[in-house]
Structures are given as structure tokens and as C-alpha cells.
Amino acid sequence: MGHAHHFLSRLDRVSLPHVELALSLYRDESLLRYIFDRARVPENAERVALSLDHPEEGPFLIVTRGGRFVTCLGEGMKVSNLPVVTRGQIDGISAKAEELRERLESAKALAGGKGVQSLLRRIYDAADELSREEFIAISALQPLYSFEFLRLYLHAGCELDDARKTLLPLLRKTDKLKPIYDDALFAYWKTLWAMSHFAVLATLDGRETFPTGFLELLGESTTFSWPATRQGFLPFALRGAWATARVGKPLLGMYKRFYQDAESELQNIDGALGILALGMRHARLRAEAEKALGADIPEKWRDTDHGKVTRAIRSLARTIAEMERDAPTGRQECVRAFGAHLWVEVMKSRPPNPLRYERAQDVPEDLACAVAANTLQCYLRGSKGLANALTWLYTLVPWVARAAPEALYLPRAAVAALHEPFRPELTLGVLRAMRDHLAPGRRQVLPEGPARKGPCPCGSGKKYKRCCEEKEAAE
């Protein structure tokens, strides 16, 4: 870029601190273009005024849309009808650009010369092993792949739905599957976690990720977090809640309608989860969110079993919102204590390492909170510990809604210390919970004791029905 001599000669119109800022923008063409993109400068604007201080009084830098610096206007000089990028916008966007550059360096280091595709593939292959350091590096790609992450999030939700249609019928009469299904179970496990990673990556920029008309495309019969919440386990639902909170106000109306018209326990859980997350992250939405959570159930559900469950779910979410308002530090300490205690107990069965703490109070807060947010607790009807899982789900929301995205992930050292290789039983546990939730009466309950046509446990070599069963019947 050739020097803009007229612009440089007019820098004597501003004070030294403003000169330094002006020259930093002048020397950094990529930052200038990033500011134009993020500040949403009108497409038809040939020139833009960058405010170095006051948004109306200036001083200002006059720059063309193509990045050529035209002149510098001193304080009090008018910019006519040019669009203005304020100093606050410049500072905020510049800070984000610097963070983005640092993340790009991390991404290059993580890729190790293998290219971007290796990073994107890691989102899927890592599953529950994706570390905080990896997430930070991958998030550097978000400005380039935000819409692709959004598409992959929704697509993964559909893939899981299709896979369940194949796998659940196989589990109607048994709790096990033959080894030939192990690859399918591993693919399901990786897709499950990838879906939740994509939810966070897609919404790092909040509402800016959504293309025009996207919310209308979702319609009123679903929510943005539904693909994550309907899986029935904490880590996925909490990432869906984080993404909802990050997008903010445009989603509140959708969740209020969904919440009021909810037809199932899962829909009630998801509606309450989204409203609570929005209210916890955005102070301006808190009163409206609490009011929505306090709405009574539809009249048609009153005095029914569904109505009782619905009222209990709503009461729990409303209680957490009220407790957060009255004692905001209490929930944070509760999350930290839970995660720290869990970490200490789990590490007792692991080999000694620097992250093995004897006391819960010694566990770092960021590690404790990340552990709490990644416990595989199930809140589907019929699962063991349902009440505890629901309580922890909503208790974690105030922290999750305000957390940095990387705080949802464990550091690399913690993943190495905690993680165990994949076992088909992990996916089977997820699928069995969904099976029992969707059709609790259709699963065949296997009788206790030996099978009639199987070998007799006495060791006689005869079938049970021809041996001890006859003796027991005679007795």
C-alpha cells in the first residue's frame, strides 16, 4: 500500500494518543477490513468515518471502503453524512481481532502442517476427548466456517435421529447388541459429541452466525437447542443452553412459545432450559425470563400425570432463577463444590499424577466447573437419578450461560488423566435411556433366574426345564 501523504500531513490536527491509534490502523490493513466487516458498514458507503474519541465531535479518520486513508478531521470538524464507526466499536473489534490472531497461531501449531481439514476432522474424531486447548485452536476458524458449523450442528441432530430409528428397535428385547454393531455404536458416540461441539462453535459470534430468515425457518415447533437437549444427557444440553444464551434476545420469543405449548417432559425441559439461560446471561432479559418461567401450565394438562411432571419441571427452573437473583454467588460455589468433589473421587482410581488432589478445596475452580459440566448424567424419564440430574442441569445453567466457551472443556492434562478408551457400553447406555424414555412398556422384561431351555445351573448337563425346574415344581 502506497503512503497516503495527504492523510499523514493532517495528523497534526489530533493529539499524540490519537495519532498513535490512527497510525496503528493505517499500518494494519487486515484489521481495518475486519473492523469494516464487524461494524456492518453499509455496502453502498464509499467512505467511512472512524471516530478516535467522541462519536459526534471526533476527531475522525476518513477512509474509503477499499481501505485508502483520505484525511484526518480534528475535533469538532463534521463528517457530513458519512457512516461512523465509533471508538467503542473500534476498541472492541480490535481486541477481538487480536484474540483471533492468537487463536490462529494456536490453530497452526495444532494442525502441525496438516492443514485446516485435520482440525475440522478432530471435532468429530475427538468426541469426549476434545480438550480446552484444541477447542481454542479450532475456534480460530469460526469466522470462516460459522455457517458450516451451524449446518453441521443441525445435520448431526438429524443423523442421530436416523440412527436411533435403526438401533432402538434392536434393543427392545435385549440390553446388548452383537459385536457387528460396534462400529455403528462408535460412530453414534462421536456424532453425539460432535453435535454438541458444533453448537458452541456455530454461535461464538452470537446472532451474527444466523443467516437472514434462519429463525423463521426453525418455525414454532422446535428450538435452537432441541437437537442437543433431546439427547437426555447433561453435557449436550448444557452446550445447547450456552449456544442459546450466546445468541440472546432473538430467541426468547421462540422459547416462550415452545415452553407454553410443550407436549412432553423433554419439551418442557428444553423450553425452561433456554429461557433460564437467556435470563441468566442477559440482565435486560431477566425479568421477562422469570415471568415466562412463572407461567402456569395449560389448562388441558391440569390434574393429569403430565401436568404434575410439567409443574415440577417448571417449579425447579423458576426456583433456580429466583435463587440466582437473591444469592448469585451461591450457584457458582455450588457448581465448583460439586465438580471438585467429583474430581477427587474419580481420581482416587487413577494412577498418581499432578492433578490428583487430596481435598476438594484444592481443585482449581476452572477444572472443577468443567468437570461438573461434563458428567454424563441422564435426565430422561425412567432413568436412575432423574431428580438429581434435573436439579444439576438447572443448577449449572447460570454458570454455563455466562461462561467463556472454552470453560466448557477440560484442559489437555485433565483429559489425559481422566479419559478412558471408548467402549460400546457407553453408547448402549445412552440408547437404552432413550428407549426406556420413549416406550417404557414395550421393552421385554427378562425373567430372573436361569432360562428354561438353557443349561441347568446345577451342572447336570441337562436343560433346566428337564432338571431342577421339575424338582422345584414338585417341591
DOTI-968197 format. One record per residue (C-alpha): x, y, z negated; residue number from 1; residue in one letter. Coordinates in steps of 0.05 Angstrom, whole numbers, plus 32768, in hexadecimal, padded with zeros to 4 digits. Layout:
BEGIN
{{X,Y,Z},NUM,A}
...
//
This chain:
BEGIN
{{8000,8000,8000},1,M}
{{801D,8043,8015},2,G}
{{8021,807B,7FE2},3,H}
{{7FE4,80A9,7FDC},4,A}
{{800C,80EA,7FD7},5,H}
{{7FCF,8117,7FCF},6,H}
{{7FB5,80EE,7F95},7,F}
{{7FF9,80EB,7F73},8,L}
{{8001,8137,7F7A},9,S}
{{7FBF,8142,7F56},10,R}
{{7FD1,811A,7F18},11,L}
{{7FE8,815B,7EF7},12,D}
{{7F9E,8169,7EEB},13,R}
{{7F9A,8135,7EB3},14,V}
{{7FBD,8127,7E71},15,S}
{{7FF6,80F5,7E6A},16,L}
{{7FCD,80BB,7E4E},17,P}
{{7F9D,80C3,7E88},18,H}
{{7FD8,80C5,7EB9},19,V}
{{7FF0,8082,7E9E},20,E}
{{7FAC,8062,7EA8},21,L}
{{7FA5,8080,7EED},22,A}
{{7FE9,8065,7F02},23,L}
{{7FDB,8020,7EE6},24,S}
{{7F9D,801C,7F11},25,L}
{{7FC3,8039,7F4D},26,Y}
{{7FF8,8003,7F48},27,R}
{{7FC8,7FC8,7F3D},28,D}
{{7F9F,7FBF,7F7C},29,E}
{{7F83,7F7C,7F67},30,S}
{{7F6A,7F99,7F25},31,L}
{{7F49,7FD2,7F4A},32,L}
{{7F23,7FA2,7F77},33,R}
{{7F0F,7F79,7F3B},34,Y}
{{7EF3,7FB7,7F19},35,I}
{{7ECB,7FC8,7F58},36,F}
{{7EAD,7F82,7F5A},37,D}
{{7E9C,7F7F,7F10},38,R}
{{7E81,7FC6,7F0B},39,A}
{{7E51,7FB6,7F44},40,R}
{{7E63,7FF2,7F6E},41,V}
{{7E2D,7FFD,7FA4},42,P}
{{7E3F,7FDC,7FE6},43,E}
{{7E32,801C,800D},44,N}
{{7E5F,8048,7FE1},45,A}
{{7E9D,805C,8009},46,E}
{{7EBC,807F,7FCD},47,R}
{{7EB9,8073,7F82},48,V}
{{7EC9,809F,7F46},49,A}
{{7EF0,807C,7F0E},50,L}
{{7EE7,80A1,7ECD},51,S}
{{7F26,80A7,7EA2},52,L}
{{7EFF,80C0,7E66},53,D}
{{7EB9,80E0,7E64},54,H}
{{7E87,80C0,7E95},55,P}
{{7E6D,8105,7EAA},56,E}
{{7EA5,8137,7E9B},57,E}
{{7EDF,810C,7EB2},58,G}
{{7F17,810F,7EC4},59,P}
{{7F0C,80E2,7F01},60,F}
{{7F33,80BB,7F34},61,L}
{{7F13,80BB,7F79},62,I}
{{7F20,8079,7F9D},63,V}
{{7F06,805C,7FDE},64,T}
{{7EE2,801A,7FDF},65,R}
{{7F1F,7FFD,8002},66,G}
{{7F4C,8010,7FC8},67,G}
{{7F6D,8050,7FE3},68,R}
{{7F77,8086,7FAD},69,F}
{{7F5D,80C8,7FC9},70,V}
{{7F66,80FC,7F92},71,T}
{{7F62,810A,7F47},72,C}
{{7F2D,8139,7F29},73,L}
{{7F3C,815C,7EE7},74,G}
{{7F0D,815F,7EAC},75,E}
{{7ECE,8186,7EBE},76,G}
{{7ED5,817D,7F09},77,M}
{{7E97,815E,7F28},78,K}
{{7E95,811E,7F52},79,V}
{{7E56,8131,7F78},80,S}
{{7E2A,80F4,7F86},81,N}
{{7E61,80BF,7F83},82,L}
{{7E54,8080,7F59},83,P}
{{7E7B,8082,7F18},84,V}
{{7E9F,8048,7EF6},85,V}
{{7EA4,805D,7EAD},86,T}
{{7EE2,8058,7E81},87,R}
{{7EBF,8024,7E56},88,G}
{{7EB3,7FF9,7E94},89,Q}
{{7EFC,8001,7EAA},90,I}
{{7F17,7FED,7E65},91,D}
{{7EE8,7FB1,7E5E},92,G}
{{7EF4,7F97,7EA4},93,I}
{{7F3F,7FA2,7E9F},94,S}
{{7F42,7F7A,7E5E},95,A}
{{7F1C,7F42,7E7F},96,K}
{{7F4B,7F45,7EBB},97,A}
{{7F87,7F3E,7E8E},98,E}
{{7F68,7F03,7E6B},99,E}
{{7F58,7EE5,7EAF},100,L}
{{7FA0,7EEC,7EC5},101,R}
{{7FB8,7EC8,7E87},102,E}
{{7F87,7E90,7E94},103,R}
{{7F9D,7E8B,7EDC},104,L}
{{7FE4,7E80,7EC4},105,E}
{{7FCB,7E4A,7E96},106,S}
{{7FA4,7E2B,7ECF},107,A}
{{7FE3,7E29,7EFB},108,K}
{{800B,7E09,7EC3},109,A}
{{7FD4,7DD5,7EB6},110,L}
{{7FCD,7DC5,7F00},111,A}
{{8018,7DB8,7F04},112,G}
{{801B,7DC5,7F4E},113,G}
{{7FE1,7D95,7F5D},114,K}
{{7FB1,7DCD,7F71},115,G}
{{7F6D,7DE5,7F5B},116,V}
{{7F4A,7DA4,7F6C},117,Q}
{{7F6F,7D7F,7F35},118,S}
{{7F54,7DB1,7F02},119,L}
{{7F0D,7DAA,7F1B},120,L}
{{7F13,7D5F,7F1B},121,R}
{{7F2A,7D62,7ED4},122,R}
{{7EE6,7D7D,7EBE},123,I}
{{7EC7,7D3C,7ED3},124,Y}
{{7EFE,7D0B,7EC1},125,D}
{{7F0D,7D27,7E7C},126,A}
{{7EC6,7D1D,7E60},127,A}
{{7ECC,7D26,7E14},128,D}
{{7F18,7D2D,7E19},129,E}
{{7F16,7D73,7E38},130,L}
{{7F42,7D9C,7E0A},131,S}
{{7F3E,7DE6,7DF8},132,R}
{{7F7D,7DF5,7E1E},133,E}
{{7F62,7DD2,7E5C},134,E}
{{7F20,7DF7,7E57},135,F}
{{7F43,7E3A,7E53},136,I}
{{7F6D,7E2A,7E90},137,A}
{{7F31,7E11,7EB9},138,I}
{{7F08,7E4E,7EA5},139,S}
{{7F38,7E79,7ECD},140,A}
{{7F17,7E5C,7F0B},141,L}
{{7ED2,7E73,7EF5},142,Q}
{{7ED0,7EB4,7F1D},143,P}
{{7EDD,7E8C,7F5C},144,L}
{{7EB1,7E50,7F4C},145,Y}
{{7E7A,7E6C,7F21},146,S}
{{7E41,7E5A,7F50},147,F}
{{7E61,7E16,7F5E},148,E}
{{7E63,7E08,7F13},149,F}
{{7E1A,7E1B,7F0E},150,L}
{{7E08,7DED,7F47},151,R}
{{7E30,7DB4,7F29},152,L}
{{7E0E,7DBD,7EE5},153,Y}
{{7DC9,7DB6,7F03},154,L}
{{7DDF,7D7E,7F32},155,H}
{{7DFE,7D56,7EF8},156,A}
{{7DBC,7D5B,7ED2},157,G}
{{7D98,7D3D,7F0F},158,C}
{{7DCD,7D06,7F15},159,E}
{{7DC2,7CF2,7ECD},160,L}
{{7D77,7CEF,7ED8},161,D}
{{7D80,7CC1,7F14},162,D}
{{7DB2,7C94,7EEF},163,A}
{{7D82,7C8C,7EB4},164,R}
{{7D4C,7C73,7EE4},165,K}
{{7D7B,7C3A,7EF6},166,T}
{{7D9B,7C2B,7EB3},167,L}
{{7D61,7C33,7E82},168,L}
{{7D36,7BFA,7E9F},169,P}
{{7D72,7BCC,7E95},170,L}
{{7D71,7BDC,7E4A},171,L}
{{7D28,7BCC,7E3E},172,R}
{{7D36,7B85,7E26},173,K}
{{7D7C,7B8B,7E0D},174,T}
{{7DAE,7BBA,7DEC},175,D}
{{7DE7,7BA4,7E19},176,K}
{{7DF8,7BA5,7E63},177,L}
{{7E24,7B75,7E8A},178,K}
{{7E6C,7B8A,7E97},179,P}
{{7E5B,7B98,7EE0},180,I}
{{7E39,7BD8,7EC7},181,Y}
{{7E77,7BF2,7EA2},182,D}
{{7E8C,7C20,7EDB},183,D}
{{7E46,7C3E,7EE0},184,A}
{{7E45,7C4A,7E95},185,L}
{{7E89,7C6C,7E98},186,F}
{{7E71,7C99,7ED2},187,A}
{{7E33,7CAB,7EA9},188,Y}
{{7E5E,7CBE,7E6D},189,W}
{{7E8B,7CEB,7E97},190,K}
{{7E50,7D0C,7EBA},191,T}
{{7E2E,7D18,7E77},192,L}
{{7E6A,7D40,7E5D},193,W}
{{7E79,7D61,7EA0},194,A}
{{7E32,7D7C,7EA1},195,M}
{{7E3C,7D9E,7E5E},196,S}
{{7E80,7DBA,7E73},197,H}
{{7E61,7DD7,7EB2},198,F}
{{7E2A,7DF9,7E89},199,A}
{{7E5F,7E21,7E63},200,V}
{{7E8B,7E2F,7EA0},201,L}
{{7E50,7E46,7ECA},202,A}
{{7E3B,7E7B,7E99},203,T}
{{7E7D,7E9A,7E82},204,L}
{{7E67,7EDA,7EA6},205,D}
{{7E21,7ED7,7E8A},206,G}
{{7DE9,7EEB,7EB8},207,R}
{{7E1A,7EFF,7EF0},208,E}
{{7E20,7EB5,7F02},209,T}
{{7DD8,7EAF,7F16},210,F}
{{7DC8,7EBE,7F5F},211,P}
{{7D8C,7EE9,7F70},212,T}
{{7D4B,7EC2,7F65},213,G}
{{7D6C,7E8A,7F3D},214,F}
{{7D40,7E93,7EFF},215,L}
{{7D02,7E93,7F2A},216,E}
{{7D1B,7E53,7F4A},217,L}
{{7D1F,7E31,7F06},218,L}
{{7CD5,7E3F,7EFC},219,G}
{{7CAE,7E3B,7EBC},220,E}
{{7CB0,7DEF,7EB3},221,S}
{{7CF8,7DEC,7E9D},222,T}
{{7D31,7E15,7E7D},223,T}
{{7D7A,7E20,7E8D},224,F}
{{7D91,7DF5,7E54},225,S}
{{7D60,7DBC,7E60},226,W}
{{7D92,7D8E,7E85},227,P}
{{7DC0,7D92,7E48},228,A}
{{7D8C,7D90,7E11},229,T}
{{7D64,7D55,7E2C},230,R}
{{7DA1,7D27,7E24},231,Q}
{{7D91,7D25,7DDA},232,G}
{{7DD7,7D30,7DBC},233,F}
{{7DF6,7D6B,7D99},234,L}
{{7E34,7D7B,7DC4},235,P}
{{7E0B,7D81,7E04},236,F}
{{7DD1,7DA8,7DE6},237,A}
{{7E00,7DD9,7DC4},238,L}
{{7E24,7DE8,7E05},239,R}
{{7DE1,7DF4,7E25},240,G}
{{7DCF,7E23,7DEC},241,A}
{{7E11,7E48,7DF4},242,W}
{{7E05,7E51,7E3E},243,A}
{{7DBE,7E6B,7E31},244,T}
{{7DD7,7E9D,7DFE},245,A}
{{7E0D,7EB5,7E2D},246,R}
{{7DDB,7EC4,7E65},247,V}
{{7DB1,7EEC,7E34},248,G}
{{7D70,7F12,7E3B},249,K}
{{7D5B,7EFB,7E82},250,P}
{{7D4E,7EB6,7E64},251,L}
{{7D25,7EC9,7E27},252,L}
{{7CE2,7ECE,7E4B},253,G}
{{7CED,7E8A,7E6B},254,M}
{{7CFC,7E69,7E28},255,Y}
{{7CC0,7E8A,7E05},256,K}
{{7C90,7E6E,7E3A},257,R}
{{7CB1,7E2A,7E39},258,F}
{{7CAF,7E28,7DED},259,Y}
{{7C66,7E3A,7DE9},260,Q}
{{7C51,7E06,7E1E},261,D}
{{7C80,7DCE,7E06},262,A}
{{7C60,7D8A,7E0E},263,E}
{{7C95,7D5E,7DEC},264,S}
{{7CC5,7D5E,7DB1},265,E}
{{7D00,7D68,7DE0},266,L}
{{7CDF,7DA4,7E01},267,Q}
{{7CD2,7DC2,7DBD},268,N}
{{7D1A,7DB7,7DA9},269,I}
{{7D34,7DD6,7DE8},270,D}
{{7D05,7E12,7DE6},271,G}
{{7D16,7E21,7D9D},272,A}
{{7D60,7E16,7DAB},273,L}
{{7D62,7E49,7DE3},274,G}
{{7D3A,7E7E,7DBE},275,I}
{{7D65,7E75,7D7F},276,L}
{{7DA6,7E7A,7DA7},277,A}
{{7D8F,7EBA,7DCA},278,L}
{{7D7B,7EDA,7D89},279,G}
{{7DBC,7EC7,7D66},280,M}
{{7DE9,7EE3,7D9C},281,R}
{{7DC4,7F23,7DAE},282,H}
{{7DB0,7F50,7D75},283,A}
{{7D7E,7F75,7DA1},284,R}
{{7D59,7F34,7DAE},285,L}
{{7D58,7F1A,7D67},286,R}
{{7D15,7F37,7D52},287,A}
{{7CF2,7F1F,7D91},288,E}
{{7D12,7EDA,7D8A},289,A}
{{7CFC,7ED3,7D41},290,E}
{{7CB6,7EE7,7D54},291,K}
{{7CB5,7EB3,7D8C},292,A}
{{7CCE,7E7D,7D5C},293,L}
{{7C97,7E8F,7D2B},294,G}
{{7C5F,7E84,7D5D},295,A}
{{7C2E,7E4D,7D49},296,D}
{{7C27,7E0E,7D72},297,I}
{{7BF0,7E0C,7DA7},298,P}
{{7BAB,7DFC,7D8C},299,E}
{{7BA6,7DBB,7DB3},300,K}
{{7BE1,7D9E,7D8C},301,W}
{{7BC7,7DAF,7D47},302,R}
{{7BB4,7D74,7D1A},303,D}
{{7BD9,7D43,7D48},304,T}
{{7C19,7D1C,7D3E},305,D}
{{7C3A,7D44,7D75},306,H}
{{7C24,7D84,7D52},307,G}
{{7C44,7D6E,7D10},308,K}
{{7C87,7D60,7D33},309,V}
{{7C82,7DA1,7D5A},310,T}
{{7C74,7DCA,7D1C},311,R}
{{7CAF,7DA9,7CF8},312,A}
{{7CDF,7DBA,7D31},313,I}
{{7CC8,7E02,7D34},314,R}
{{7CCB,7E0A,7CEA},315,S}
{{7D13,7DF2,7CE9},316,L}
{{7D29,7E22,7D20},317,A}
{{7D04,7E5D,7CFF},318,R}
{{7D24,7E4D,7CBC},319,T}
{{7D6A,7E4E,7CD9},320,I}
{{7D5B,7E91,7CFA},321,A}
{{7D42,7EAE,7CB8},322,E}
{{7D7E,7E93,7C91},323,M}
{{7DAE,7EB0,7CC4},324,E}
{{7D8D,7EF4,7CBD},325,R}
{{7D8F,7EF3,7C71},326,D}
{{7DD4,7ED2,7C68},327,A}
{{7DFB,7ED4,7CAA},328,P}
{{7E3C,7EBA,7C8C},329,T}
{{7E19,7E7D,7C6D},330,G}
{{7E0F,7E58,7CAF},331,R}
{{7E57,7E63,7CC5},332,Q}
{{7E72,7E47,7C83},333,E}
{{7E41,7E0D,7C88},334,C}
{{7E5A,7DFB,7CCE},335,V}
{{7EA2,7E00,7CB8},336,R}
{{7E97,7DD5,7C7B},337,A}
{{7E73,7D9F,7CA2},338,F}
{{7EA8,7D9C,7CD8},339,G}
{{7EE2,7D9D,7CA7},340,A}
{{7EC5,7D64,7C7D},341,H}
{{7EB8,7D3C,7CBC},342,L}
{{7EFF,7D46,7CD5},343,W}
{{7F1E,7D30,7C93},344,V}
{{7EF3,7CF1,7C91},345,E}
{{7F01,7CDD,7CDA},346,V}
{{7F4C,7CE9,7CD5},347,M}
{{7F51,7CB8,7C9A},348,K}
{{7F4D,7C7F,7CCC},349,S}
{{7F81,7C9E,7CFB},350,R}
{{7FCD,7C99,7CF9},351,P}
{{7FEF,7CD1,7CD2},352,P}
{{7FF9,7D11,7CFA},353,N}
{{8000,7D5C,7CED},354,P}
{{7FB4,7D66,7CF3},355,L}
{{7FA3,7D35,7CBC},356,R}
{{7F8B,7D5F,7C81},357,Y}
{{7F7E,7D44,7C3B},358,E}
{{7F4B,7D7A,7C28},359,R}
{{7F12,7D97,7C51},360,A}
{{7F25,7DDE,7C3E},361,Q}
{{7F68,7DD5,7C60},362,D}
{{7F4A,7DC8,7CA5},363,V}
{{7F50,7E06,7CD1},364,P}
{{7F0D,7E27,7CDE},365,E}
{{7F11,7E24,7D2A},366,D}
{{7F20,7DD9,7D27},367,L}
{{7EE8,7DCC,7CF5},368,A}
{{7EB4,7DF1,7D1E},369,C}
{{7EC8,7DCF,7D5F},370,A}
{{7EC3,7D8B,7D3D},371,V}
{{7E7D,7D9C,7D24},372,A}
{{7E67,7DB0,7D6A},373,A}
{{7E80,7D6F,7D89},374,N}
{{7E62,7D3A,7D5C},375,T}
{{7E38,7D09,7D84},376,L}
{{7DF9,7D0E,7D59},377,Q}
{{7DB7,7CFC,7D79},378,C}
{{7D76,7D23,7D6D},379,Y}
{{7D47,7CF8,7D98},380,L}
{{7D09,7CDC,7D78},381,R}
{{7D16,7C96,7D5D},382,G}
{{7D61,7CA0,7D53},383,S}
{{7D83,7C97,7D0F},384,K}
{{7D91,7CD7,7CEA},385,G}
{{7D5F,7CFF,7D15},386,L}
{{7D50,7D32,7CDF},387,A}
{{7D9A,7D3E,7CD0},388,N}
{{7DAB,7D44,7D1A},389,A}
{{7D75,7D78,7D26},390,L}
{{7D8A,7D9F,7CE8},391,T}
{{7DD2,7DA1,7CFF},392,W}
{{7DBE,7DB3,7D46},393,L}
{{7D9A,7DF2,7D30},394,Y}
{{7DCC,7E01,7CF8},395,T}
{{7E04,7E03,7D2C},396,L}
{{7DDF,7E30,7D5D},397,V}
{{7DEF,7E73,7D3B},398,P}
{{7E3A,7E64,7D3D},399,W}
{{7E38,7E46,7D83},400,V}
{{7E10,7E80,7DA0},401,A}
{{7E45,7EB2,7D8C},402,R}
{{7E83,7E86,7D95},403,A}
{{7EB8,7E90,7DCA},404,A}
{{7EAF,7E5A,7E00},405,P}
{{7EF1,7E38,7DF0},406,E}
{{7EDC,7E32,7DA7},407,A}
{{7EAE,7DF9,7DBC},408,L}
{{7EEA,7DCF,7DCE},409,Y}
{{7F1E,7DAC,7DA2},410,L}
{{7F68,7DBE,7DAA},411,P}
{{7F92,7D8D,7DD2},412,R}
{{7FB5,7D73,7D93},413,A}
{{7F72,7D66,7D71},414,A}
{{7F57,7D41,7DAE},415,V}
{{7F95,7D15,7DB0},416,A}
{{7F8E,7D05,7D66},417,A}
{{7F43,7CF8,7D67},418,L}
{{7F33,7CDA,7DAB},419,H}
{{7F27,7C90,7DB8},420,E}
{{7F25,7C6F,7DFD},421,P}
{{7EE1,7C69,7E1F},422,F}
{{7EB6,7C2D,7E0D},423,R}
{{7E75,7C1A,7E31},424,P}
{{7E54,7C1B,7DED},425,E}
{{7E59,7C67,7DEC},426,L}
{{7E2C,7C6E,7E29},427,T}
{{7DFF,7C36,7E12},428,L}
{{7DF3,7C5B,7DD1},429,G}
{{7DDD,7C98,7DF8},430,V}
{{7DB0,7C70,7E26},431,L}
{{7D91,7C47,7DEE},432,R}
{{7D7E,7C86,7DC9},433,A}
{{7D5D,7CA1,7E08},434,M}
{{7D3A,7C5F,7E14},435,R}
{{7D1D,7C5B,7DCE},436,D}
{{7D08,7CA4,7DD2},437,H}
{{7CE4,7C9E,7E15},438,L}
{{7CC2,7C5B,7E09},439,A}
{{7CC9,7C43,7DC2},440,P}
{{7C93,7C0D,7DCA},441,G}
{{7CAD,7BEF,7E0A},442,R}
{{7CEF,7BD3,7DF0},443,R}
{{7CEB,7B8A,7DDE},444,Q}
{{7CFD,7B7F,7D95},445,V}
{{7D29,7B42,7D92},446,L}
{{7D17,7B11,7D59},447,P}
{{7D48,7B08,7D21},448,E}
{{7D6C,7AC6,7D19},449,G}
{{7D82,7A93,7D4D},450,P}
{{7D61,7A8C,7D91},451,A}
{{7D32,7A50,7D98},452,R}
{{7D54,7A37,7DD7},453,K}
{{7D9A,7A48,7DBE},454,G}
{{7DCA,7A1A,7D99},455,P}
{{7DB7,7A0B,7D51},456,C}
{{7DE2,7A32,7D1F},457,P}
{{7DEB,79F2,7CF6},458,C}
{{7E1D,79D9,7D29},459,G}
{{7DF7,799A,7D3C},460,S}
{{7DFE,79A8,7D86},461,G}
{{7DB3,79A6,7D90},462,K}
{{7D86,79DF,7DA3},463,K}
{{7D6B,7A06,7D68},464,Y}
{{7D22,79F4,7D79},465,K}
{{7D34,79A9,7D78},466,R}
{{7D5C,79AC,7D38},467,C}
{{7D56,79DC,7CFC},468,C}
{{7D18,7A00,7D16},469,E}
{{7CF1,79BE,7D11},470,E}
{{7D0D,79B1,7CCB},471,K}
{{7CFB,79F7,7CB4},472,E}
{{7CB5,79F1,7CD1},473,A}
{{7CAB,79AE,7CAD},474,A}
{{7CC3,79CD,7C6B},475,E}
//
